[in-house]
């Protein structure tokens, strides 16, 4: 008995050591330590709704995804502005199914409607400017029959005029209704790739500082959301200096909107996207006092490097800066149905090789 009592502490030490060794050799995935583990994709069609809900339950939730941003735009049957709804748009009942699914899996559901920029695409005018052409910042630029880039008008996507006296009545109605339908406390306004702003020919914006115009629109949207205790999310590219950094006109600004980073409220969530290089811009946003989410797309090696950087940023940060590094969000720039076809192997694009949003997603959210 005395021998057994003597050996007991030794056994306990060995058990603790074995448990510690098992924990240390278990593969560490830094994604699980992040406050925001997100997924951003276009909202499904009515036809694809049930399969997408199954995807939420069987693929997103087991990977510990806790935030889902759905690009809605006008794929919703708006009651406040039915003239803006796309044909076959989701109903309030359809959205209620998405809301319930996310509640079951404790996923923060956030709708996105592209505001300011992205009011056209290729040769087509977007819904807002098609219905309300007076809101167009550059009405003199006509949509071409055959779109090519670059072009002499500098047309990538049109913008609405942020100083038009009627635009925010419509925009606020849309924001309020979609947030109510999603039962959410956050709204993603897009605001990326704004090439048209402060047009010299605009009677309201001509001659004004582009950074102040951009920041003014951010403040306007943020302040409206704050009235109902909701948070504004935006993409971060217009807040980066494309000239100084060499990041160029897509992932950063070449029209001087970058100075708006010092003019916007500090409670705006920045979604910082870089798809070809793991640029260290989260540090820049964090040091400006802005919370930031790193957003990859389709290159697994880039996304893994971004996740590794984010892990180091958080571990090496001061206690003041650590909360600024909020997490990572996988972006998908195809319709939900097309992504699910790729994800489940129903369709593949051989020319993409390993660089697909599916492979990127799986590499990060193992």
C-alpha positions in Angstrom: 0.0 0.0 0.0 2.8 2.4 0.9 4.5 1.7 -2.5 1.2 2.4 -4.3 0.9 5.7 -2.4 4.4 6.5 -3.3 3.8 5.8 -7.0 0.5 7.8 -7.2 2.1 11.3 -7.5 4.5 9.9 -10.2 1.5 8.6 -12.1 -0.3 11.9 -11.9 2.8 13.7 -13.2 3.0 11.3 -16.1 -0.7 11.8 -17.0 -0.4 15.5 -16.9 2.8 15.4 -19.0 1.0 13.1 -21.5 -2.0 15.4 -21.7 0.3 18.5 -22.2 2.2 16.7 -24.9 -1.0 15.8 -26.7 -2.2 19.4 -26.6 1.2 20.7 -27.8 1.3 18.2 -30.7 -2.3 18.9 -31.8 -2.4 21.0 -34.9 -3.0 24.6 -33.9 -5.4 26.5 -36.2 -5.2 30.3 -35.4 -8.6 30.9 -37.0 -10.4 29.5 -33.9 -8.9 32.3 -31.7 -10.3 35.1 -33.9 -13.4 37.1 -32.7 -14.8 37.2 -36.3 -14.7 34.1 -38.5 -16.6 35.2 -41.5 -18.0 34.1 -44.9 -19.2 36.6 -47.5 -21.2 35.5 -50.6 -24.1 36.6 -52.8 -27.5 35.7 -51.4 -29.0 32.6 -52.9 -32.0 32.6 -55.2 -35.4 31.4 -54.0 -34.7 28.1 -55.9 -31.3 27.6 -54.2 -32.4 28.7 -50.7 -32.9 25.3 -49.1 -29.5 24.0 -50.3 -27.8 27.1 -49.1 -29.4 26.7 -45.6 -28.1 23.1 -45.6 -24.7 24.5 -46.4 -24.9 26.8 -43.4 -25.7 23.9 -41.1 -23.3 21.3 -42.5 -20.4 23.3 -43.7 -20.2 26.8 -42.1 -21.2 25.9 -38.6 -18.9 22.9 -38.2 -16.0 25.1 -39.3 -16.9 27.6 -36.5 -18.0 30.3 -38.9 -19.7 32.9 -36.7 -20.4 35.7 -39.2 -22.2 35.5 -42.6 -22.3 38.5 -44.9 -24.9 38.1 -47.6 -24.8 40.4 -50.6 -28.5 41.3 -51.1 -28.6 44.5 -53.1 -32.0 44.3 -54.7 -32.6 40.5 -54.4 -35.3 41.2 -51.9 -39.0 42.1 -52.2 -38.8 45.6 -50.7 -42.1 47.0 -49.4 -40.8 50.5 -49.0 -39.5 50.6 -52.6 -41.0 47.7 -54.6 -39.7 49.5 -57.8 -36.2 48.5 -56.8 -36.8 44.7 -56.3 -35.3 42.3 -58.8 -37.6 39.8 -60.5 -37.9 36.7 -58.5 -36.3 38.3 -55.4 -36.3 36.8 -51.9 -39.4 37.4 -49.8 -39.5 38.3 -46.2 -40.5 34.7 -45.5 -37.4 33.5 -47.4 -35.1 35.7 -45.4 -36.8 34.5 -42.2 -35.5 31.0 -43.0 -32.0 32.3 -43.3 -32.4 34.2 -40.1 -33.6 31.1 -38.2 -30.8 28.9 -39.6 -28.2 31.4 -38.5 -29.8 31.7 -35.1 -29.6 28.0 -34.6 -25.9 28.0 -35.4 -25.1 31.2 -33.6 -24.0 32.9 -36.7 -24.1 36.7 -37.0 -26.1 37.4 -40.2 -25.3 40.7 -41.9 -26.9 42.0 -45.2 -24.9 44.0 -47.8 -26.3 46.5 -50.2 -23.7 48.2 -52.4 -23.8 52.0 -51.7 -22.0 54.9 -53.3 -20.0 52.9 -55.8 -20.8 49.8 -57.8 -24.0 51.3 -59.2 -23.3 49.6 -62.6 -21.5 46.6 -64.0 -19.9 46.2 -67.4 -22.5 47.5 -69.9 -25.5 47.5 -67.5 -26.7 50.3 -65.2 -27.6 49.0 -61.7 -31.1 49.0 -60.3 -30.8 52.2 -58.2 -29.6 54.4 -61.1 -31.8 52.7 -63.6 -34.9 53.6 -61.5 -33.6 56.9 -60.2 -31.2 58.2 -63.0 -31.1 61.7 -61.3 -28.9 60.2 -58.6 -26.1 59.5 -61.1 -22.8 61.2 -60.2 -21.7 61.1 -63.9 -24.8 61.2 -66.1 -22.8 62.3 -69.1 -21.0 59.0 -69.1 -23.2 56.5 -71.0 -23.1 52.8 -70.6 -21.3 51.3 -73.7 -22.9 48.5 -75.8 -19.6 46.6 -75.5 -17.7 47.3 -72.3 -13.9 47.2 -72.3 -11.3 48.3 -69.7 -9.5 50.6 -69.8 -11.7 53.2 -71.5 -11.4 56.9 -72.1 -14.2 57.7 -69.6 -12.5 55.8 -66.8 -15.7 53.9 -66.4 -15.5 50.9 -64.1 -18.6 51.2 -62.1 -20.9 54.2 -61.7 -21.6 55.9 -58.4 -24.5 57.8 -57.0 -24.1 61.5 -56.0 -23.6 61.5 -52.2 -24.9 65.1 -52.1 -28.1 64.6 -54.1 -30.9 65.9 -51.8 -33.2 62.9 -52.4 -30.8 59.9 -52.5 -30.6 59.2 -48.8 -34.3 59.0 -48.3 -34.3 56.0 -50.7 -31.1 54.6 -49.4 -32.2 54.9 -45.7 -35.5 53.1 -46.5 -33.6 50.2 -48.1 -31.1 50.0 -45.2 -33.8 50.0 -42.6 -36.0 47.5 -44.2 -33.3 45.0 -45.0 -31.8 45.3 -41.5 -35.3 44.7 -40.0 -35.8 41.7 -42.2 -32.4 40.2 -41.2 -33.0 41.1 -37.5 -29.5 42.4 -37.4 -27.4 44.9 -35.6 -24.9 45.4 -38.5 -25.1 46.4 -42.2 -22.4 46.2 -44.9 -22.5 49.1 -47.3 -19.8 48.0 -49.7 -18.3 51.3 -50.8 -15.4 49.7 -52.6 -13.8 50.6 -55.9 -15.3 54.1 -56.0 -13.7 55.5 -59.1 -16.4 58.2 -59.7 -16.6 60.8 -56.9 -16.5 64.5 -56.9 -17.2 64.9 -60.6 -16.2 68.4 -61.8 -19.4 68.5 -63.8 -21.7 67.6 -60.9 -23.5 70.8 -59.7 -23.2 69.6 -56.1 -19.9 67.8 -55.9 -17.8 69.7 -58.4 -14.6 71.1 -56.9 -15.1 69.4 -53.5 -12.4 67.4 -51.8 -12.9 63.7 -52.7 -11.7 62.5 -49.3 -14.2 64.7 -47.5 -17.0 63.5 -49.8 -16.2 59.9 -49.2 -15.9 60.4 -45.4 -19.1 62.4 -45.4 -21.0 59.5 -47.0 -19.5 57.1 -44.5 -20.5 59.4 -41.6 -24.0 59.8 -43.0 -24.6 56.1 -43.3 -23.0 55.3 -40.0 -25.0 58.0 -38.1 -28.3 56.7 -39.5 -27.5 53.1 -38.5 -26.4 54.3 -35.1 -29.9 55.7 -34.4 -31.1 52.1 -34.2 -27.9 50.8 -32.5 -26.6 49.2 -35.7 -23.0 49.1 -36.9 -21.6 50.0 -40.3 -19.2 47.7 -42.2 -17.4 48.8 -45.4 -14.6 47.5 -47.6 -11.3 49.2 -46.9 -9.7 49.8 -50.3 -10.7 53.5 -50.6 -8.9 54.3 -47.4 -5.5 53.2 -48.7 -3.1 55.3 -50.7 -2.6 53.5 -54.0 0.2 55.8 -55.1 2.4 55.7 -52.1 2.0 52.0 -51.5 2.1 50.9 -55.1 -1.2 49.0 -54.5 -2.8 50.7 -57.5 -6.4 51.7 -58.2 -8.2 48.4 -57.3 -7.0 47.5 -53.9 -6.3 51.1 -52.9 -7.3 54.6 -54.1 -5.7 56.6 -56.8 -8.2 59.5 -56.6 -7.2 60.8 -53.1 -10.0 59.3 -51.1 -7.5 57.6 -48.8 -7.3 60.6 -46.5 -10.8 59.8 -45.4 -9.3 57.2 -43.1 -8.7 60.1 -40.6 -12.1 61.5 -41.1 -14.5 58.6 -40.5 -15.9 57.4 -37.1 -13.7 54.9 -35.3 -16.6 52.4 -34.8 -16.8 51.6 -38.5 -15.7 48.0 -39.2 -13.1 47.8 -42.0 -13.1 44.7 -44.3 -9.6 44.8 -45.7 -9.4 42.8 -48.9 -6.2 41.7 -50.8 -6.3 38.8 -53.1 -2.9 38.5 -54.8 -0.5 39.5 -52.0 -0.7 39.3 -48.2 -0.2 43.0 -47.7 0.2 44.1 -44.1 -2.5 46.8 -44.2 -4.4 45.5 -41.1 -1.6 47.1 -39.1 -2.2 50.4 -40.8 -6.0 50.3 -40.0 -5.4 49.1 -36.4 -2.9 52.0 -35.8 -5.6 54.4 -37.1 -7.9 53.1 -34.3 -10.1 51.1 -36.7 -11.2 47.5 -36.2 -10.2 45.4 -39.2 -11.1 42.1 -40.8 -8.7 40.5 -43.3 -10.5 39.2 -46.4 -9.0 36.7 -48.9 -10.7 35.3 -52.0 -9.2 32.6 -54.2 -5.5 32.0 -53.6 -5.0 29.5 -50.8 -1.3 30.4 -50.3 -2.1 34.1 -49.9 -5.0 33.4 -47.5 -2.8 31.1 -45.3 -0.1 33.8 -45.2 -2.7 36.4 -44.2 -4.0 34.1 -41.4 -0.4 33.6 -40.2 0.2 37.3 -40.2 -3.0 38.0 -38.4 -2.1 35.5 -35.7 1.3 37.2 -35.2 -0.3 40.7 -35.2 -2.6 39.7 -32.4 0.0 37.8 -30.4 2.5 40.7 -30.7 0.1 43.6 -30.3 -0.3 45.8 -27.3 -3.5 45.3 -25.3 -4.9 48.5 -27.0 -4.2 47.2 -30.5 -5.1 43.5 -30.2 -8.9 44.1 -30.2 -8.5 46.0 -33.5 -7.5 42.8 -35.3 -11.0 41.3 -35.4 -10.6 38.3 -37.7 -10.8 36.9 -41.2 -13.6 36.7 -43.7 -13.6 34.5 -46.8 -15.1 36.3 -49.8 -16.8 34.6 -52.7 -17.5 36.6 -55.9 -19.8 34.3 -57.7 -23.5 33.6 -57.1 -24.2 31.2 -54.2 -25.4 28.5 -56.6 -22.2 28.7 -58.7 -20.1 28.4 -55.5 -22.0 25.4 -54.3 -21.6 23.7 -57.7 -17.8 24.3 -57.3 -17.7 23.3 -53.6 -19.5 20.0 -54.1 -17.6 19.2 -57.3 -20.6 19.4 -59.7 -18.7 21.9 -61.9 -15.1 22.8 -62.1 -13.0 25.3 -64.0 -9.8 23.6 -65.0 -8.1 26.9 -65.9 -8.3 28.0 -62.3 -6.1 25.2 -61.0 -5.8 25.4 -57.2 -6.8 29.1 -57.2 -10.5 28.8 -56.4 -12.6 30.3 -53.6 -13.5 26.8 -52.5 -9.8 25.8 -52.0 -9.1 29.1 -50.4 -12.0 28.6 -48.0 -11.0 25.1 -47.1 -7.3 26.1 -46.6 -8.2 28.7 -43.9 -11.3 27.1 -42.3 -10.1 23.6 -41.8 
